[in-house]
Amino acid sequence: MGAALSEKAKAGGELLSAVPGKTLQAATTTWTVLKNRKAIAVGVGSGAVAMLAGAYALGGANVRRGQGPLTRATRGVL
């Protein structure tokens, strides 16, 4: 019984010793995000614009599929 309690105490000590490292890692990640928030916002914004442009292009391609190949090639002139 004494050995089991010793093992539990050791495991609890190891868990508590890992907490400051995890807290420091979370704080470092948070600080990095806050420090680079403008660059992150630009990246997210440009990704959203690219996604919308791709959706618009795919929508336009779907509309043009109703036309024949010659009409598409001449952009509707023939």
Buried (B, 14 or more C-beta within 10 A) or exposed (E): EEEEEEEEEEEEEEEEEEEEEEEEEEEEEEEEEEEEEEEEEEEEEEEEEEEEEEEEEEEEEEEEEEEEEEEEEEEEEE
